């Protein structure tokens, strides 16, 4: 289950990065055609999409860290209960 969730998250992040690259390509094409206002719009959109993908990567990593910390806390609680008995 965990591997499936990680794969799905990686797939979503890959599509987001691919979309950001597409926006950058469209932005450069508009700049070459001297349509500067559209180029600026697509460049800004690509930056926003890129930031969203980075935020998604950070959230995936934090989820992994939090689940690892929860497991460690459970083990520590079990040890404390064993010492009390």
C-alpha positions as CSV (number, residue, x, y, z in Angstrom):
1,X,0.0,0.0,0.0
2,X,2.8,2.4,0.9
3,X,4.7,1.7,-2.3
4,X,1.5,2.3,-4.4
5,X,1.0,5.6,-2.6
6,X,4.6,6.6,-3.2
7,X,4.4,5.7,-6.9
8,X,1.2,7.7,-7.3
9,X,2.8,10.7,-5.7
10,X,5.8,10.4,-7.9
11,X,3.7,10.1,-11.0
12,X,1.6,13.2,-10.1
13,X,4.8,15.1,-9.4
14,X,6.2,14.0,-12.7
15,X,3.2,15.2,-14.6
16,X,3.3,18.5,-12.8
17,X,6.9,19.0,-13.8
18,X,6.2,18.0,-17.3
19,X,3.4,20.6,-17.5
20,X,5.8,23.2,-16.1
21,X,8.3,22.4,-18.9
22,X,5.5,22.7,-21.5
23,X,4.6,26.1,-20.2
24,X,8.3,27.2,-20.4
25,X,8.5,25.9,-24.0
26,X,5.3,27.9,-24.9
27,X,6.8,30.9,-23.1
28,X,10.0,30.8,-25.1
29,X,8.1,30.3,-28.4
30,X,6.0,33.4,-27.6
31,X,9.1,35.3,-26.8
32,X,10.7,34.3,-30.1
33,X,7.6,35.5,-31.9
34,X,7.9,38.8,-29.9
35,X,4.6,38.3,-28.1
36,X,6.2,39.5,-24.8
37,X,3.0,39.8,-22.7
38,X,2.0,36.2,-23.4
39,X,5.6,35.0,-22.8
40,X,5.6,36.7,-19.4
41,X,2.2,35.2,-18.5
42,X,3.4,31.6,-19.5
43,X,6.7,32.1,-17.7
44,X,4.9,33.1,-14.5
45,X,2.5,30.2,-14.9
46,X,5.5,27.8,-15.2
47,X,7.1,29.2,-12.1
48,X,3.9,28.8,-10.1
49,X,3.4,25.2,-11.4
50,X,7.1,24.5,-10.5
51,X,6.6,25.8,-7.0
52,X,3.5,23.6,-6.6
53,X,5.6,20.6,-7.7
54,X,8.3,21.4,-5.2
55,X,5.6,21.8,-2.5
56,X,4.2,18.4,-3.4
57,X,7.7,16.8,-3.1
58,X,8.2,18.4,0.3
59,X,4.8,17.2,1.5
60,X,5.6,13.6,0.4
61,X,8.9,13.7,2.2
62,X,7.3,15.2,5.3
63,X,4.6,12.4,5.3
64,X,7.3,9.8,5.2
65,X,9.2,11.5,8.1
66,X,6.0,11.8,10.2
67,X,5.0,8.2,9.7
68,X,8.5,7.2,10.7
69,X,8.4,9.3,13.8
70,X,5.0,7.9,14.7
71,X,6.4,4.4,14.6
72,X,9.3,5.4,16.8
73,X,7.0,7.0,19.4
74,X,4.8,3.8,19.4
75,X,8.0,1.7,20.1
76,X,9.0,4.0,22.9
77,X,5.6,3.8,24.4
78,X,5.7,0.0,24.3
79,X,9.1,0.0,26.0
80,X,7.8,2.3,28.7
81,X,4.8,0.1,29.3
82,X,7.0,-3.0,29.5
83,X,9.3,-1.3,32.1
84,X,6.2,-0.4,34.2
85,X,5.1,-4.0,34.3
